[in-house]
Amino acid sequence: MERNFEKEKKELFDKIGKSYNMVLSASYEENVSSRMVTVILFNEKLYITSMGSEKLEQIEKNPNIALCADTIQIKGTGKILGYASDDKNKEIMTEYKNILPASFERFASKPEAVLAEFVLIECRWWKEIQVMDGVIIDFEDKRAVSRV
């Protein structure tokens, strides 16, 4: 059954809020790994910072990623935007600092910190699992349908 895309997208973004802890899964060749990350939501994309890690290498070599938290499953593509301190990333990093000031000071403000962007492709979300209310949000086609 068709659902209102804008309404479902807004509910998802309200659930994620300005930041959310999620499991990020990425892979390259036969190496698949998952790890906890804190994402920030900015202009309908998700962002993380990292320093010289396996996840950055995997995203560079294979941009297909998945994010998961609670009953939310997201497929997307990742892109390395360069150093968090680059002028081109200033707007995003200002938002990061406003949302997560302690994390920014401890980690993201370091010169070697790298910024990665995740563009959402599809979300499968059990909004109310007890009553089997689920939604599939297709960000590419701008559609939302009931999951069941």
C-alpha positions, 0 to 999 in steps of 0.5 A: 500500500502506498504511503506518503513519502514526505511524511514517512521521510520526516518521521524517519528523520525525526526518529534519527534526530540530529545524531544517532548511534547506528551500526555501519556495515561496509565491505571490500572483496571478501572482508565485511565488517560492522561497527558502531558509529555516531551519525549526524543528520544534515541536509537529508544525508548522514555523516561520520568522522573517522581517522585512518580506519578500515571503514574508510578504506572499505568505503573508498573501494566499495561505496555500498554501505548499510546502517542499522539501529533498533528496527531501522535498516538503511541502504546507501552509498558512502563517499569520503569528503576529505579531511574534516578540517577542509574548507569545503566541509566547514558547514557540515563540521560546524553542525557537527560541533553544534550537535556533538561538541564533546565528540568534536573537541575530542576527535573530529577537530583533529587534523587527521579526522576524515569526513564521510557522507552517506546518501540514503537509497532505501530504508526498511523500518518497523515503526510499530513491530507489535502491530506489524506497521512497517514502511519501505522508504525509497529515497531514489524514487521518492516513494513509500510503501507499507512493509507488510 
